[in-house]
Amino acid sequence: MVVGRPSSSSSVARAAVLLAAAMLLSTLSPCCCASAGGGGGARRREKNQQQLQLHPVILIPGAGGNQLEARLTEEYAPSSLACRVWPVVRGRGGWFRLWFDPSVVVAPLTRCFADRMTLFYDSVADDYRNAPGVETRVSDFGSTSTLRYLDPNLKLLTGYMNVLASTLEKAGYEEGFDLFGAPYDFRYGLAGPGHPSRVGSAYLERLRKLVESACAANGGRPAILVAHSLGGLYALQMVARSPPAWRAANVKRLVTLSAPWGGSVQEMLTFASGNTLGVPFVDASLIRDEQRTAESNLWLLPAPRVFGNTTLVVSRHHNRSYSAKNMTQFLRDIGFAEGVEPYRERIRPLVEVLPEPGVPVTCLVGTGVDTVESLVYGEGGFEAGPEKVVYGDGDGTVNLDSLVGPIKAWSDSPEQVVEVVELPEVSHSGILKDKSALDQILRIIDAINLNATTSSSSIDRSSQDVLYN
């Protein structure tokens, strides 16, 4: 264990890093960045049309991993003059890019951003909704365009899945033919049985239809899902909630990258005091208040079944310690009592059980990176920030116990194929561009496609088990 300062945030607070970089490097011309390729893959496809029989790949991003657009209606009540006039929108039906926009680094605009990103829990409807007067949408669903770069004008600074997508194109994949993207509104999440999740459930259905159409467009070959972070949780829920026959026909393998199966201790830092990584001009409490409202952030809190009674946070001001099993008390003590009901009624039942996906799974996880393991707050309370942070093993964002612990039970199931690949010194976001990680992803995909190319039909489940076990 290492004691020191907080490490990087796993939620929307990662904006602070990008904002600071944008301030320092905004004079760089976007033309310095090479745009994502595609021509090489297209030419290879044209040349080897008869030889290639690729299984379609669908990329599923993590929290904050794709662009998000917004439009303000007459119902919108700006909190300041700056929010009334920003942004200046011309055309596009009033839609503008809400995430990511570097102008939010300007202090008055940070509040505008936070107000528009904020969600509200409706206890009567038992579901989450946008702020009044704020409409949001995810554009280009099915394409990888909005998850390659978070800001197309700052490609050098805001690349996300661009390296992974380009790597797949160099291997023969072609955008819109057998390479697809499944962006979503990452503020929303899912809920336990009996509770509605309008936005999250709609995404699962949209993802399911994308999988079906991708398979149909590629000779009926089932898809390979490659999901990062929170996207892995969504992908798991989609396949687990689908009938076995559908899974067998449509999903060849689920490949997860840094999936937080049991949540992350670092989320408690986000909820308690916010985390701007020390970047100037960003109000930690303002960012924190917005982050608390995200349904997906509640989903990413440490799960009791993984972290048990282990002390994760200590508050000398409250003379109390907190574990994953008394999370509701933690939420009350940090001043977020309104989060207690949705956590207790919606989230806790969801995270109590990690369902078997029912399809072969490969989990790529980074290890050996200092990751927040526990937090100690002094007499100044949560507002003052932690006076001590203890670090343990993980990928810098998600704890090792969460990355690999929950899926151990799958290995005991005779019907579930599981492969875990540990990548030393690879961080949570670095896994999307690290060579060792990319090599592993290609190894998996190549093995599947090799069988598809050398035989007229997909290999059966038994031979697949031999290949990967």
Disulfide bonds with the S-S distance in Angstrom:
Cys83-Cys112 2.05
